[in-house]
Amino acid sequence: MTIITQYGWAFVLLLLLGGAAMLVFLERMLALRRAQIDHADFLRGVFNALDRANADEAIMICEETPGPVAAVALTAILHRKARRDDLREAVDNTARTEISRMERRLISIAVTSQVAPLLGLLGTLMGIVRIVTALSQHAPLVQNTDLTSGLMQAVVATIAGLLVTIPCHVMYAMLMVRIERLVLEMEASASEIVAYLTREDTPRGAP
């Protein structure tokens, strides 16, 4: 007896969706962890290079550092000779791009958390239909195995739906907390470097 025959298509789909959501979570968690840096120490290094009018070194520091903070700092340095409004716009565009990159594939976890209980309900109804079909086709000689198999399919589908949707909610919340923390650091760093570059006495690096 195959797993599909025993537990139904809904259960198999829930297993696949749950496994895919877990893979996305692990990949996103690793990516966000790599993007987490000491932004204060990073900015000190960038500012020190700019104070020496060495924009190339500051750019190299940004290029070698992962994460959204380094990305917005790099954009600011590359547009350091622009007007303040243009500089701010370039930094804001990069920030929006970085937020979109951090949130990539999170929608799959959110959708899975919403679809999983519905699939569990579908599996439960299919199990009930299986019981009713067994009763109508084989009564009064219906066997206990016919009833228990349908009942098992219904119960397992319900449990599987909950076991998928609950972790998905937790995983999504964990990722969003990390993203919000990175966004706050990115916005604070962007404001600092824009303020630094738009000071009148600030060296703008090598021409």
C-alpha positions as CSV (number, residue, x, y, z in Angstrom):
1,M,0.0,0.0,0.0
2,T,1.5,3.3,-1.1
3,I,1.6,6.4,1.0
4,I,-0.9,8.0,-1.4
5,T,-3.3,5.2,-1.1
6,Q,-3.0,5.1,2.6
7,Y,-3.1,8.8,3.5
8,G,-4.3,10.5,0.3
9,W,-3.0,13.2,-2.1
10,A,-3.5,16.0,0.4
11,F,-1.0,14.5,2.8
12,V,1.6,14.1,0.1
13,L,1.2,17.7,-1.0
14,L,1.5,18.8,2.6
15,L,4.8,16.9,3.0
16,L,6.1,18.5,-0.2
17,L,5.0,22.0,0.8
18,G,6.4,21.6,4.3
19,G,9.8,20.4,3.0
20,A,10.0,23.3,0.4
21,A,9.1,25.9,3.1
22,M,11.8,24.5,5.4
23,L,14.4,24.7,2.6
24,V,13.4,28.3,1.9
25,F,13.6,29.2,5.5
26,L,17.1,27.7,6.0
27,E,18.4,29.5,2.8
28,R,16.9,32.8,3.8
29,M,18.2,32.5,7.4
30,L,21.7,31.8,6.2
31,A,21.6,34.7,3.8
32,L,20.3,37.1,6.4
33,R,22.9,36.0,8.9
34,R,25.7,36.7,6.4
35,A,24.2,40.1,5.8
36,Q,24.3,40.9,9.6
37,I,27.4,43.0,10.2
38,D,28.7,45.5,12.8
39,H,27.5,48.5,10.9
40,A,29.0,51.0,13.3
41,D,32.5,49.5,12.9
42,F,31.9,49.2,9.1
43,L,31.0,52.9,8.9
44,R,34.1,53.9,10.9
45,G,36.3,52.1,8.4
46,V,34.5,53.8,5.5
47,F,34.7,57.3,7.1
48,N,38.4,56.8,7.9
49,A,39.1,56.1,4.3
50,L,37.1,59.1,3.1
51,D,38.7,61.3,5.7
52,R,42.0,60.5,4.0
53,A,40.4,61.4,0.6
54,N,40.8,57.8,-0.4
55,A,37.4,57.0,-2.0
56,D,38.9,53.9,-3.8
57,E,39.6,52.3,-0.4
58,A,36.1,53.1,0.9
59,I,34.6,51.6,-2.3
60,M,36.8,48.5,-1.8
61,I,35.6,48.1,1.8
62,C,32.0,48.3,0.7
63,E,32.5,45.8,-2.2
64,E,34.1,43.3,0.2
65,T,31.4,43.6,2.8
66,P,28.1,41.7,2.4
67,G,24.7,43.0,3.2
68,P,22.4,45.9,2.7
69,V,24.4,48.4,4.8
70,A,27.4,48.0,2.6
71,A,25.2,48.3,-0.6
72,V,23.7,51.6,0.4
73,A,27.1,52.9,1.5
74,L,28.6,52.0,-1.8
75,T,25.8,53.8,-3.7
76,A,26.3,56.9,-1.5
77,I,30.1,56.9,-2.2
78,L,29.6,56.4,-5.9
79,H,27.2,59.4,-6.0
80,R,29.2,61.5,-3.5
81,K,29.6,64.4,-6.0
82,A,25.8,64.6,-6.7
83,R,23.4,67.1,-5.1
84,R,22.0,66.1,-1.8
85,D,18.5,65.3,-3.2
86,D,20.0,63.1,-6.0
87,L,22.3,61.4,-3.5
88,R,19.4,60.7,-1.2
89,E,17.3,59.4,-4.1
90,A,20.1,57.0,-5.2
91,V,20.5,55.7,-1.7
92,D,16.7,55.2,-1.3
93,N,16.5,53.3,-4.5
94,T,19.3,51.0,-3.4
95,A,17.6,50.5,-0.1
96,R,14.4,49.5,-1.7
97,T,16.3,47.0,-3.9
98,E,18.0,45.5,-0.9
99,I,14.7,45.1,1.0
100,S,13.2,43.3,-2.0
101,R,16.3,41.1,-2.1
102,M,16.0,40.2,1.6
103,E,12.3,39.4,1.3
104,R,12.9,37.2,-1.8
105,R,11.0,33.9,-1.6
106,L,9.3,34.8,1.7
107,I,6.0,34.8,0.0
108,S,6.3,31.0,-0.5
109,I,6.4,30.5,3.2
110,A,3.4,32.9,3.8
111,V,1.4,31.1,1.1
112,T,2.2,27.7,2.5
113,S,1.1,28.8,6.0
114,Q,-2.3,29.8,4.5
115,V,-2.8,26.9,2.1
116,A,-1.7,24.1,4.5
117,P,-4.8,24.1,6.7
118,L,-7.0,24.2,3.6
119,L,-5.2,21.2,2.3
120,G,-5.6,19.5,5.6
121,L,-9.3,20.2,5.5
122,L,-9.5,18.8,2.0
123,G,-7.7,15.6,3.1
124,T,-10.1,15.3,6.0
125,L,-13.1,15.6,3.7
126,M,-11.6,13.1,1.3
127,G,-11.2,10.7,4.2
128,I,-14.8,11.2,5.1
129,V,-15.9,10.6,1.5
130,R,-13.8,7.4,1.6
131,I,-15.7,6.2,4.7
132,V,-19.1,7.0,3.2
133,T,-18.2,5.3,0.0
134,A,-17.1,2.2,1.8
135,L,-20.4,2.1,3.8
136,S,-22.5,2.6,0.7
137,Q,-20.8,0.1,-1.5
138,H,-20.1,-2.7,1.0
139,A,-22.8,-2.4,3.6
140,P,-23.8,-4.5,5.4
141,L,-20.5,-6.4,4.8
142,V,-18.2,-3.4,5.4
143,Q,-15.0,-4.3,7.1
144,N,-13.3,-2.4,9.9
145,T,-10.3,-1.8,7.7
146,D,-12.4,0.1,5.3
147,L,-13.6,2.5,8.0
148,T,-10.3,2.8,9.8
149,S,-8.4,3.6,6.6
150,G,-10.8,6.4,5.8
151,L,-10.7,7.7,9.3
152,M,-6.9,7.5,9.4
153,Q,-6.7,9.5,6.2
154,A,-9.0,12.2,7.6
155,V,-7.2,12.5,11.0
156,V,-3.7,12.4,9.4
157,A,-4.6,15.1,6.9
158,T,-5.8,17.4,9.7
159,I,-2.8,16.9,11.8
160,A,-0.4,17.3,8.8
161,G,-2.1,20.6,7.9
162,L,-1.5,22.0,11.4
163,L,2.0,20.6,11.6
164,V,2.9,22.5,8.4
165,T,1.1,25.8,9.0
166,I,2.2,26.4,12.6
167,P,6.0,26.1,11.8
168,C,5.5,28.2,8.7
169,H,4.0,31.0,10.7
170,V,6.9,30.8,13.2
171,M,9.5,30.7,10.4
172,Y,8.0,33.7,8.6
173,A,7.9,35.7,11.8
174,M,11.5,34.9,12.6
175,L,12.6,35.9,9.1
176,M,10.6,39.2,9.3
177,V,12.2,40.1,12.6
178,R,15.7,39.7,11.2
179,I,14.7,41.6,8.1
180,E,13.2,44.5,10.1
181,R,16.4,44.6,12.2
182,L,18.6,44.8,9.0
183,V,16.3,47.5,7.5
184,L,16.6,49.6,10.6
185,E,20.4,49.3,10.5
186,M,20.4,50.1,6.8
187,E,18.3,53.2,7.2
188,A,20.4,54.5,10.1
189,S,23.6,53.8,8.2
190,A,22.2,55.5,5.0
191,S,21.3,58.6,7.0
192,E,24.8,58.7,8.6
193,I,26.7,58.4,5.4
194,V,24.5,60.9,3.5
195,A,24.9,63.4,6.3
196,Y,28.7,62.8,6.3
197,L,29.0,63.2,2.5
198,T,26.9,66.4,2.4
199,R,28.8,68.2,5.0
200,E,30.6,71.2,3.5
201,D,33.9,70.3,5.1
202,T,33.8,66.7,4.1
203,P,36.5,65.5,1.7
204,R,34.8,63.8,-1.3
205,G,37.6,61.3,-2.0
206,A,39.9,61.1,-4.9
207,P,38.7,63.0,-8.0
